Amino acid sequence: MTASSPNSSKMPHRARVGPRPLALHLMAAATSYTSSNAALPLLKNGLMQWSPALADAANPLQKNLESVSPDALAVAVEAVARQRLGAFLDGVERYRNHPYRRRVETPPTVWTSGTTRLFDYGVGNGGLPVLLVPSLVNRAYILDLYEDRSFARWMADQGLWPFLLDWDTPGDAERQFGLTDYILRLELALAAVADLTAARPAVLGYCMGGLLALALAQRDPAAIAGLVLLATPWDFQADRPAQAAGVAGIGAAAEGIMTALGELPVDILQMLFAGLDPVLAERKFSAFAALDPDSDKAREFVVLEDWVNDGVPLAAPVARECLGGWYGENAPAAGAWRVDDTVVDPAAVTCPVLAVIPAEDRIVPAASALALSEALPDVRTMRVDAGHIGMMVSHDIDRQLWPEISDWLARLS
């Protein structure tokens, strides 16, 4: 199914640069631990303001600490903080120097436009063609991650004919692109798939790619057999309005950088994702430090983190539309998001739609995706016990979610 070098684990490699932005992750971990000792006087005096979710466990603990020496408690907290920070740093260093590198055989490129390429994973198998549309801010190979986790190749094995769109890093032309420009390019890719297969394709959009695919389906409903939306947001303020406002604020603060570069750099995008859970990196890399580096679990961690850290910048006009328009103004749900001067309206999408909504999604809250599902006239809504990225990498996902998608697509033909 894939080709990888049997000696890849023995080949020398330069250290990785991630996790990105490294300085932010180091600062978040250090701040978390140093603030523990700083908060001890508040805890001792009963002034600590607990989260309601923690109060039941925290109140008995605070009472038990009344008989503990403040100096002894401070020493103990300091020791634990140092141990945990050390585990995090160890995990980061092990990741940066891990020998595994992703090596998979690249499928044929059958169409290009600017920096955008279209990969053919079915190579004439005659099944229903499916155009896979990833987000603009992450690499397309999340859908073809490694030898044991490749959604695109798995689809081909089921008799479908998948084509993966790889947006790649914006070039000189793409730095001028807005969302309308990318959707027009998506139309060209869809036409290329139809010409190559002599059939009407289905379209599958993942996250931001789902919004692009939705606009495509509205613009040319006769060209699409059906639409699959994986964790596709719509109401950007449905669950976390304050967080949406914060994302919009970061976009406004980065205006000078975008004006100078013509794009929003990867590390700023990664900072936005890190803001969803500032100490997630600390938890992940501390756990990684305890793994056998030669184990399958360690390899799975490395290949996924490599993808996370291998992001692409976002063209400045797109970044402004997304951060200011989607997050700041909630333009899609407010009926104000326009593509080529036409409002994107889910009610106008007439093809059948499968909307997959992960229950454990930190990036796209279920309420945001459900708002889109509820606005579509011909939709099957499927909830899945997975996270945003877990839909592509979780164990057993190829026996739980993927067959449901494959069966739904097969019924279209």
C-alpha beads as a LAMMPS data file, in Angstrom:
LAMMPS data file: protein, C-alpha beads

413 atoms
412 bonds

1 atom types
1 bond types

-500.0 500.0 xlo xhi
-500.0 500.0 ylo yhi
-500.0 500.0 zlo zhi

Masses

1 110.0

Atoms # bond

1 1 1 0.000 0.000 0.000
2 1 1 2.896 2.360 0.740
3 1 1 6.628 2.351 0.339
4 1 1 8.921 3.141 3.238
5 1 1 12.639 2.685 3.722
6 1 1 13.422 -0.350 5.939
7 1 1 16.489 1.478 7.219
8 1 1 14.747 4.763 7.989
9 1 1 15.161 4.236 11.740
10 1 1 18.981 4.016 11.296
11 1 1 19.488 7.012 9.043
12 1 1 20.886 10.213 10.588
13 1 1 18.512 13.175 10.638
14 1 1 18.683 16.746 11.751
15 1 1 16.652 17.603 14.842
16 1 1 13.085 18.718 14.260
17 1 1 12.073 22.311 14.924
18 1 1 8.808 21.534 16.740
19 1 1 6.663 21.575 18.658
20 1 1 5.753 24.926 17.156
21 1 1 5.855 27.587 18.437
22 1 1 8.385 26.051 20.793
23 1 1 8.949 29.202 22.866
24 1 1 5.222 29.454 23.596
25 1 1 4.965 25.837 24.719
26 1 1 8.026 26.157 26.956
27 1 1 6.699 29.360 28.494
28 1 1 3.230 27.858 29.096
29 1 1 4.692 24.824 30.874
30 1 1 7.124 26.860 32.962
31 1 1 4.429 29.370 33.929
32 1 1 2.052 26.590 34.919
33 1 1 4.551 25.045 37.308
34 1 1 6.113 28.183 38.774
35 1 1 2.653 29.604 39.473
36 1 1 1.852 26.533 41.593
37 1 1 4.133 27.630 44.396
38 1 1 3.098 31.248 43.969
39 1 1 -0.521 30.255 44.575
40 1 1 0.165 28.359 47.824
41 1 1 -0.565 31.356 50.124
42 1 1 -3.976 31.753 48.502
43 1 1 -4.636 28.058 48.992
44 1 1 -3.547 28.132 52.626
45 1 1 -5.711 31.172 53.390
46 1 1 -8.789 29.788 51.668
47 1 1 -8.722 32.480 48.981
48 1 1 -8.230 30.186 45.999
49 1 1 -10.998 30.538 43.435
50 1 1 -11.671 27.033 42.137
51 1 1 -13.296 26.151 38.886
52 1 1 -16.783 24.784 39.663
53 1 1 -15.771 21.520 37.986
54 1 1 -12.918 21.101 40.508
55 1 1 -14.591 22.389 43.669
56 1 1 -15.854 19.031 44.963
57 1 1 -12.363 17.541 44.849
58 1 1 -10.500 20.705 45.835
59 1 1 -12.386 21.676 48.997
60 1 1 -11.566 18.463 50.977
61 1 1 -7.952 18.727 49.804
62 1 1 -7.713 22.285 51.040
63 1 1 -9.070 21.244 54.432
64 1 1 -6.523 18.426 54.701
65 1 1 -3.710 20.863 54.004
66 1 1 -4.539 22.948 57.074
67 1 1 -2.378 20.673 59.212
68 1 1 0.564 20.618 56.782
69 1 1 3.632 22.775 57.308
70 1 1 3.658 25.590 54.708
71 1 1 7.413 25.170 54.187
72 1 1 7.129 21.409 53.703
73 1 1 4.258 21.889 51.261
74 1 1 6.248 24.437 49.261
75 1 1 9.221 22.063 49.030
76 1 1 6.975 19.203 47.893
77 1 1 5.232 21.322 45.263
78 1 1 8.592 22.568 43.998
79 1 1 9.861 19.000 43.644
80 1 1 6.809 17.858 41.711
81 1 1 6.958 20.931 39.467
82 1 1 10.612 20.280 38.641
83 1 1 9.914 16.611 37.943
84 1 1 7.005 17.377 35.614
85 1 1 8.825 20.154 33.796
86 1 1 11.787 17.821 33.361
87 1 1 9.533 15.123 31.871
88 1 1 8.110 17.657 29.411
89 1 1 11.559 18.835 28.320
90 1 1 12.702 15.235 27.987
91 1 1 9.708 14.443 25.780
92 1 1 10.390 17.443 23.560
93 1 1 14.020 16.465 23.143
94 1 1 13.141 12.832 22.380
95 1 1 10.644 13.950 19.776
96 1 1 13.034 16.384 18.131
97 1 1 15.649 13.649 17.733
98 1 1 13.446 10.636 17.020
99 1 1 14.758 8.747 13.954
100 1 1 11.380 8.034 12.344
101 1 1 10.577 9.925 9.148
102 1 1 7.426 9.548 7.076
103 1 1 8.125 7.836 3.767
104 1 1 5.107 6.994 1.669
105 1 1 4.848 6.575 -2.057
106 1 1 3.407 9.689 -3.690
107 1 1 0.485 8.883 -6.014
108 1 1 0.355 10.326 -9.537
109 1 1 -0.265 14.044 -9.928
110 1 1 -3.064 14.433 -12.485
111 1 1 -3.748 18.182 -12.369
112 1 1 -2.042 21.339 -11.153
113 1 1 -2.877 25.012 -10.867
114 1 1 -0.367 27.343 -9.275
115 1 1 0.897 25.610 -6.142
116 1 1 -2.189 23.357 -5.949
117 1 1 -1.894 19.711 -6.988
118 1 1 -4.374 16.862 -7.393
119 1 1 -3.282 13.324 -6.501
120 1 1 -5.005 10.260 -7.939
121 1 1 -5.268 7.457 -5.368
122 1 1 -7.568 5.230 -7.422
123 1 1 -5.667 5.212 -10.729
124 1 1 -8.580 4.192 -12.894
125 1 1 -10.299 1.699 -10.590
126 1 1 -13.689 2.739 -11.963
127 1 1 -15.367 3.445 -8.626
128 1 1 -17.239 6.570 -7.590
129 1 1 -14.775 9.476 -7.814
130 1 1 -14.418 11.400 -4.559
131 1 1 -12.614 14.728 -4.349
132 1 1 -11.000 15.102 -0.900
133 1 1 -10.685 18.737 0.185
134 1 1 -8.487 19.453 3.235
135 1 1 -8.071 22.685 5.148
136 1 1 -5.893 25.497 3.849
137 1 1 -3.878 25.709 7.090
138 1 1 -2.638 22.125 7.408
139 1 1 -0.933 19.714 5.071
140 1 1 -3.213 17.526 2.961
141 1 1 -1.441 14.326 4.002
142 1 1 -3.492 14.069 7.199
143 1 1 -5.684 12.037 4.811
144 1 1 -2.666 9.889 3.860
145 1 1 -0.677 10.004 7.061
146 1 1 1.400 6.819 7.135
147 1 1 1.366 3.186 6.139
148 1 1 -1.231 2.075 8.699
149 1 1 -3.375 5.210 8.666
150 1 1 -4.271 6.439 5.194
151 1 1 -7.888 7.369 4.655
152 1 1 -7.306 8.061 0.950
153 1 1 -5.701 4.663 0.285
154 1 1 -8.281 2.905 2.435
155 1 1 -11.048 4.451 0.306
156 1 1 -9.378 3.156 -2.840
157 1 1 -9.239 -0.321 -1.277
158 1 1 -13.029 -0.120 -0.800
159 1 1 -13.565 0.412 -4.536
160 1 1 -13.948 4.196 -4.466
161 1 1 -11.785 6.470 -6.620
162 1 1 -10.306 9.147 -4.340
163 1 1 -8.488 12.283 -5.477
164 1 1 -6.686 14.340 -2.848
165 1 1 -6.347 18.091 -3.329
166 1 1 -3.071 19.445 -1.950
167 1 1 -3.249 23.237 -1.583
168 1 1 0.438 23.469 -0.558
169 1 1 2.190 26.677 0.513
170 1 1 0.847 29.851 -1.134
171 1 1 3.022 31.107 -3.970
172 1 1 3.175 34.638 -5.326
173 1 1 -0.258 34.298 -6.953
174 1 1 -1.913 32.568 -3.994
175 1 1 -0.785 35.266 -1.559
176 1 1 -3.303 37.494 -3.304
177 1 1 -6.092 34.929 -2.972
178 1 1 -9.249 35.341 -0.960
179 1 1 -11.632 32.503 -0.219
180 1 1 -13.507 33.103 -3.478
181 1 1 -10.286 32.550 -5.440
182 1 1 -9.644 29.246 -3.694
183 1 1 -13.218 28.107 -4.323
184 1 1 -12.890 28.982 -8.001
185 1 1 -9.740 26.888 -8.095
186 1 1 -11.648 24.116 -6.337
187 1 1 -14.202 24.246 -9.162
188 1 1 -11.397 23.658 -11.649
189 1 1 -10.162 20.682 -9.654
190 1 1 -13.666 19.221 -9.559
191 1 1 -13.952 19.642 -13.340
192 1 1 -10.607 17.896 -13.763
193 1 1 -11.833 14.921 -11.709
194 1 1 -15.036 14.752 -13.766
195 1 1 -13.052 14.817 -17.012
196 1 1 -10.601 12.140 -15.841
197 1 1 -13.304 9.771 -14.626
198 1 1 -16.192 10.591 -16.981
199 1 1 -18.422 10.591 -13.891
200 1 1 -20.021 13.016 -11.456
201 1 1 -17.812 13.112 -8.348
202 1 1 -18.717 13.293 -4.700
203 1 1 -16.838 15.827 -2.575
204 1 1 -15.523 15.307 0.956
205 1 1 -14.421 18.371 2.921
206 1 1 -12.487 18.247 6.178
207 1 1 -12.803 21.153 8.663
208 1 1 -12.151 24.381 6.742
209 1 1 -12.150 22.285 3.579
210 1 1 -15.780 21.469 4.358
211 1 1 -16.712 25.158 4.153
212 1 1 -14.985 25.459 0.799
213 1 1 -16.776 22.311 -0.392
214 1 1 -20.119 23.647 0.863
215 1 1 -19.726 26.827 -1.200
216 1 1 -18.729 24.695 -4.186
217 1 1 -21.850 22.539 -3.831
218 1 1 -24.083 25.611 -3.745
219 1 1 -22.450 27.155 -6.812
220 1 1 -22.760 24.089 -9.051
221 1 1 -25.160 21.514 -7.560
222 1 1 -25.460 19.520 -10.793
223 1 1 -21.716 18.809 -10.760
224 1 1 -21.685 17.001 -7.391
225 1 1 -23.146 13.585 -6.579
226 1 1 -23.021 14.142 -2.827
227 1 1 -21.167 15.998 -0.097
228 1 1 -19.431 14.690 3.033
229 1 1 -18.592 17.253 5.725
230 1 1 -16.119 16.175 8.415
231 1 1 -16.008 18.446 11.495
232 1 1 -17.063 21.457 9.464
233 1 1 -17.722 24.634 11.499
234 1 1 -20.551 27.053 10.807
235 1 1 -21.545 28.994 13.926
236 1 1 -18.173 30.219 15.152
237 1 1 -19.652 31.742 18.309
238 1 1 -22.045 28.930 19.229
239 1 1 -20.039 27.529 22.115
240 1 1 -17.117 29.856 22.895
241 1 1 -17.868 33.453 21.895
242 1 1 -15.074 34.894 24.036
243 1 1 -12.554 32.578 22.408
244 1 1 -13.813 33.549 18.949
245 1 1 -13.331 37.207 19.867
246 1 1 -9.799 36.415 21.004
247 1 1 -8.979 34.746 17.686
248 1 1 -10.291 37.801 15.845
249 1 1 -8.173 40.024 18.093
250 1 1 -5.010 38.094 17.275
251 1 1 -5.818 38.457 13.597
252 1 1 -6.134 42.224 14.004
253 1 1 -2.874 42.382 15.959
254 1 1 -1.086 40.471 13.189
255 1 1 -2.189 42.898 10.474
256 1 1 1.248 44.483 10.206
257 1 1 2.893 41.098 9.713
258 1 1 0.333 40.070 7.095
259 1 1 0.764 43.347 5.228
260 1 1 4.530 42.917 5.145
261 1 1 4.602 39.220 4.229
262 1 1 1.363 38.776 2.329
263 1 1 0.518 35.833 4.573
264 1 1 -0.140 34.802 8.159
265 1 1 2.913 32.766 9.273
266 1 1 2.665 29.186 10.490
267 1 1 3.805 29.953 14.030
268 1 1 0.996 32.460 14.544
269 1 1 -1.516 29.911 13.285
270 1 1 -0.029 27.343 15.656
271 1 1 -0.330 29.856 18.475
272 1 1 -4.068 30.071 17.768
273 1 1 -4.420 26.298 18.025
274 1 1 -2.315 26.234 21.201
275 1 1 -4.691 28.739 22.756
276 1 1 -7.454 26.117 22.745
277 1 1 -5.543 24.220 25.459
278 1 1 -2.347 26.010 26.528
279 1 1 -0.881 23.040 28.443
280 1 1 -1.834 20.309 25.963
281 1 1 1.731 20.166 24.636
282 1 1 3.059 19.651 28.165
283 1 1 0.714 16.714 28.739
284 1 1 1.422 15.130 25.347
285 1 1 5.200 15.349 25.459
286 1 1 5.444 14.293 29.100
287 1 1 3.506 11.137 28.199
288 1 1 5.701 10.625 25.133
289 1 1 8.823 10.739 27.322
290 1 1 7.616 7.585 29.087
291 1 1 7.172 5.571 25.865
292 1 1 9.601 3.073 24.402
293 1 1 11.012 5.109 21.494
294 1 1 10.979 2.020 19.257
295 1 1 7.323 1.220 19.934
296 1 1 4.480 1.640 17.466
297 1 1 2.854 4.089 19.855
298 1 1 5.939 6.308 19.840
299 1 1 6.101 6.192 16.060
300 1 1 2.407 7.126 15.803
301 1 1 2.990 10.090 18.103
302 1 1 5.961 11.287 16.058
303 1 1 4.305 11.035 12.657
304 1 1 1.225 12.912 13.887
305 1 1 3.276 15.631 15.589
306 1 1 5.341 15.988 12.419
307 1 1 2.116 16.694 10.538
308 1 1 0.903 19.138 13.208
309 1 1 4.170 21.063 12.995
310 1 1 4.366 20.914 9.188
311 1 1 1.733 23.588 8.668
312 1 1 1.498 26.110 5.863
313 1 1 0.993 29.879 6.065
314 1 1 -2.372 31.363 5.191
315 1 1 -2.691 33.947 2.419
316 1 1 -3.327 37.321 4.059
317 1 1 -6.725 37.993 2.392
318 1 1 -7.923 34.541 3.460
319 1 1 -6.632 35.081 6.991
320 1 1 -8.551 38.352 7.230
321 1 1 -11.766 36.699 6.013
322 1 1 -11.398 33.766 8.394
323 1 1 -10.172 35.464 11.567
324 1 1 -12.096 38.700 11.258
325 1 1 -15.101 37.530 9.225
326 1 1 -15.707 33.993 10.437
327 1 1 -14.567 34.295 14.047
328 1 1 -15.018 38.011 14.711
329 1 1 -18.286 38.626 12.853
330 1 1 -19.579 35.034 12.721
331 1 1 -20.304 35.731 9.052
332 1 1 -21.360 32.187 7.980
333 1 1 -24.051 31.758 10.657
334 1 1 -25.095 35.403 10.306
335 1 1 -25.773 34.954 6.593
336 1 1 -23.022 37.422 5.709
337 1 1 -20.320 35.169 4.225
338 1 1 -20.211 35.819 0.494
339 1 1 -18.388 33.944 -2.235
340 1 1 -18.235 35.800 -5.536
341 1 1 -20.879 38.233 -4.207
342 1 1 -23.336 35.418 -3.362
343 1 1 -24.256 34.587 0.244
344 1 1 -23.288 31.027 1.161
345 1 1 -26.585 29.483 2.251
346 1 1 -26.740 25.841 3.405
347 1 1 -30.451 25.759 2.552
348 1 1 -29.489 26.196 -1.104
349 1 1 -27.356 23.029 -1.148
350 1 1 -29.602 20.481 -2.829
351 1 1 -27.324 17.435 -3.056
352 1 1 -27.385 14.766 -0.320
353 1 1 -25.012 15.505 2.561
354 1 1 -23.377 13.359 5.244
355 1 1 -22.311 15.537 8.194
356 1 1 -19.884 13.851 10.604
357 1 1 -19.577 15.583 13.974
358 1 1 -16.893 14.433 16.446
359 1 1 -18.036 14.517 20.065
360 1 1 -14.560 15.285 21.453
361 1 1 -13.555 18.029 19.042
362 1 1 -11.628 20.930 20.632
363 1 1 -11.097 22.745 17.341
364 1 1 -14.677 22.670 16.023
365 1 1 -17.157 22.396 18.910
366 1 1 -20.109 20.139 18.189
367 1 1 -22.526 23.069 18.512
368 1 1 -20.741 24.896 15.690
369 1 1 -20.948 21.932 13.309
370 1 1 -24.513 21.051 14.320
371 1 1 -25.656 24.538 13.327
372 1 1 -24.617 23.732 9.765
373 1 1 -26.185 20.277 9.810
374 1 1 -29.498 21.694 10.989
375 1 1 -29.538 24.206 8.124
376 1 1 -29.038 21.632 5.343
377 1 1 -32.192 20.331 3.619
378 1 1 -31.000 16.808 2.715
379 1 1 -28.588 15.644 5.405
380 1 1 -27.695 12.637 7.474
381 1 1 -26.005 13.728 10.705
382 1 1 -23.609 11.266 12.296
383 1 1 -22.037 11.749 15.733
384 1 1 -18.773 9.938 16.379
385 1 1 -16.771 9.406 19.585
386 1 1 -13.532 10.907 18.336
387 1 1 -11.617 14.140 18.263
388 1 1 -10.991 16.477 15.371
389 1 1 -7.821 14.729 14.230
390 1 1 -8.916 11.425 15.743
391 1 1 -11.251 10.917 12.780
392 1 1 -8.126 10.122 10.777
393 1 1 -5.769 8.590 13.335
394 1 1 -7.700 6.925 16.170
395 1 1 -7.338 3.202 16.627
396 1 1 -10.248 1.264 15.129
397 1 1 -11.478 4.368 13.290
398 1 1 -11.078 2.376 10.075
399 1 1 -13.597 -0.095 11.467
400 1 1 -15.987 2.389 13.061
401 1 1 -16.289 5.650 11.139
402 1 1 -14.629 5.037 7.789
403 1 1 -16.948 2.188 6.687
404 1 1 -19.953 4.409 7.430
405 1 1 -18.542 7.067 5.099
406 1 1 -17.650 4.514 2.450
407 1 1 -21.107 2.890 2.561
408 1 1 -22.853 6.258 2.298
409 1 1 -20.722 7.217 -0.691
410 1 1 -21.259 3.840 -2.362
411 1 1 -25.029 4.328 -2.196
412 1 1 -24.688 7.538 -4.212
413 1 1 -23.609 5.535 -7.265

Bonds

1 1 1 2
2 1 2 3
3 1 3 4
4 1 4 5
5 1 5 6
6 1 6 7
7 1 7 8
8 1 8 9
9 1 9 10
10 1 10 11
11 1 11 12
12 1 12 13
13 1 13 14
14 1 14 15
15 1 15 16
16 1 16 17
17 1 17 18
18 1 18 19
19 1 19 20
20 1 20 21
21 1 21 22
22 1 22 23
23 1 23 24
24 1 24 25
25 1 25 26
26 1 26 27
27 1 27 28
28 1 28 29
29 1 29 30
30 1 30 31
31 1 31 32
32 1 32 33
33 1 33 34
34 1 34 35
35 1 35 36
36 1 36 37
37 1 37 38
38 1 38 39
39 1 39 40
40 1 40 41
41 1 41 42
42 1 42 43
43 1 43 44
44 1 44 45
45 1 45 46
46 1 46 47
47 1 47 48
48 1 48 49
49 1 49 50
50 1 50 51
51 1 51 52
52 1 52 53
53 1 53 54
54 1 54 55
55 1 55 56
56 1 56 57
57 1 57 58
58 1 58 59
59 1 59 60
60 1 60 61
61 1 61 62
62 1 62 63
63 1 63 64
64 1 64 65
65 1 65 66
66 1 66 67
67 1 67 68
68 1 68 69
69 1 69 70
70 1 70 71
71 1 71 72
72 1 72 73
73 1 73 74
74 1 74 75
75 1 75 76
76 1 76 77
77 1 77 78
78 1 78 79
79 1 79 80
80 1 80 81
81 1 81 82
82 1 82 83
83 1 83 84
84 1 84 85
85 1 85 86
86 1 86 87
87 1 87 88
88 1 88 89
89 1 89 90
90 1 90 91
91 1 91 92
92 1 92 93
93 1 93 94
94 1 94 95
95 1 95 96
96 1 96 97
97 1 97 98
98 1 98 99
99 1 99 100
100 1 100 101
101 1 101 102
102 1 102 103
103 1 103 104
104 1 104 105
105 1 105 106
106 1 106 107
107 1 107 108
108 1 108 109
109 1 109 110
110 1 110 111
111 1 111 112
112 1 112 113
113 1 113 114
114 1 114 115
115 1 115 116
116 1 116 117
117 1 117 118
118 1 118 119
119 1 119 120
120 1 120 121
121 1 121 122
122 1 122 123
123 1 123 124
124 1 124 125
125 1 125 126
126 1 126 127
127 1 127 128
128 1 128 129
129 1 129 130
130 1 130 131
131 1 131 132
132 1 132 133
133 1 133 134
134 1 134 135
135 1 135 136
136 1 136 137
137 1 137 138
138 1 138 139
139 1 139 140
140 1 140 141
141 1 141 142
142 1 142 143
143 1 143 144
144 1 144 145
145 1 145 146
146 1 146 147
147 1 147 148
148 1 148 149
149 1 149 150
150 1 150 151
151 1 151 152
152 1 152 153
153 1 153 154
154 1 154 155
155 1 155 156
156 1 156 157
157 1 157 158
158 1 158 159
159 1 159 160
160 1 160 161
161 1 161 162
162 1 162 163
163 1 163 164
164 1 164 165
165 1 165 166
166 1 166 167
167 1 167 168
168 1 168 169
169 1 169 170
170 1 170 171
171 1 171 172
172 1 172 173
173 1 173 174
174 1 174 175
175 1 175 176
176 1 176 177
177 1 177 178
178 1 178 179
179 1 179 180
180 1 180 181
181 1 181 182
182 1 182 183
183 1 183 184
184 1 184 185
185 1 185 186
186 1 186 187
187 1 187 188
188 1 188 189
189 1 189 190
190 1 190 191
191 1 191 192
192 1 192 193
193 1 193 194
194 1 194 195
195 1 195 196
196 1 196 197
197 1 197 198
198 1 198 199
199 1 199 200
200 1 200 201
201 1 201 202
202 1 202 203
203 1 203 204
204 1 204 205
205 1 205 206
206 1 206 207
207 1 207 208
208 1 208 209
209 1 209 210
210 1 210 211
211 1 211 212
212 1 212 213
213 1 213 214
214 1 214 215
215 1 215 216
216 1 216 217
217 1 217 218
218 1 218 219
219 1 219 220
220 1 220 221
221 1 221 222
222 1 222 223
223 1 223 224
224 1 224 225
225 1 225 226
226 1 226 227
227 1 227 228
228 1 228 229
229 1 229 230
230 1 230 231
231 1 231 232
232 1 232 233
233 1 233 234
234 1 234 235
235 1 235 236
236 1 236 237
237 1 237 238
238 1 238 239
239 1 239 240
240 1 240 241
241 1 241 242
242 1 242 243
243 1 243 244
244 1 244 245
245 1 245 246
246 1 246 247
247 1 247 248
248 1 248 249
249 1 249 250
250 1 250 251
251 1 251 252
252 1 252 253
253 1 253 254
254 1 254 255
255 1 255 256
256 1 256 257
257 1 257 258
258 1 258 259
259 1 259 260
260 1 260 261
261 1 261 262
262 1 262 263
263 1 263 264
264 1 264 265
265 1 265 266
266 1 266 267
267 1 267 268
268 1 268 269
269 1 269 270
270 1 270 271
271 1 271 272
272 1 272 273
273 1 273 274
274 1 274 275
275 1 275 276
276 1 276 277
277 1 277 278
278 1 278 279
279 1 279 280
280 1 280 281
281 1 281 282
282 1 282 283
283 1 283 284
284 1 284 285
285 1 285 286
286 1 286 287
287 1 287 288
288 1 288 289
289 1 289 290
290 1 290 291
291 1 291 292
292 1 292 293
293 1 293 294
294 1 294 295
295 1 295 296
296 1 296 297
297 1 297 298
298 1 298 299
299 1 299 300
300 1 300 301
301 1 301 302
302 1 302 303
303 1 303 304
304 1 304 305
305 1 305 306
306 1 306 307
307 1 307 308
308 1 308 309
309 1 309 310
310 1 310 311
311 1 311 312
312 1 312 313
313 1 313 314
314 1 314 315
315 1 315 316
316 1 316 317
317 1 317 318
318 1 318 319
319 1 319 320
320 1 320 321
321 1 321 322
322 1 322 323
323 1 323 324
324 1 324 325
325 1 325 326
326 1 326 327
327 1 327 328
328 1 328 329
329 1 329 330
330 1 330 331
331 1 331 332
332 1 332 333
333 1 333 334
334 1 334 335
335 1 335 336
336 1 336 337
337 1 337 338
338 1 338 339
339 1 339 340
340 1 340 341
341 1 341 342
342 1 342 343
343 1 343 344
344 1 344 345
345 1 345 346
346 1 346 347
347 1 347 348
348 1 348 349
349 1 349 350
350 1 350 351
351 1 351 352
352 1 352 353
353 1 353 354
354 1 354 355
355 1 355 356
356 1 356 357
357 1 357 358
358 1 358 359
359 1 359 360
360 1 360 361
361 1 361 362
362 1 362 363
363 1 363 364
364 1 364 365
365 1 365 366
366 1 366 367
367 1 367 368
368 1 368 369
369 1 369 370
370 1 370 371
371 1 371 372
372 1 372 373
373 1 373 374
374 1 374 375
375 1 375 376
376 1 376 377
377 1 377 378
378 1 378 379
379 1 379 380
380 1 380 381
381 1 381 382
382 1 382 383
383 1 383 384
384 1 384 385
385 1 385 386
386 1 386 387
387 1 387 388
388 1 388 389
389 1 389 390
390 1 390 391
391 1 391 392
392 1 392 393
393 1 393 394
394 1 394 395
395 1 395 396
396 1 396 397
397 1 397 398
398 1 398 399
399 1 399 400
400 1 400 401
401 1 401 402
402 1 402 403
403 1 403 404
404 1 404 405
405 1 405 406
406 1 406 407
407 1 407 408
408 1 408 409
409 1 409 410
410 1 410 411
411 1 411 412
412 1 412 413
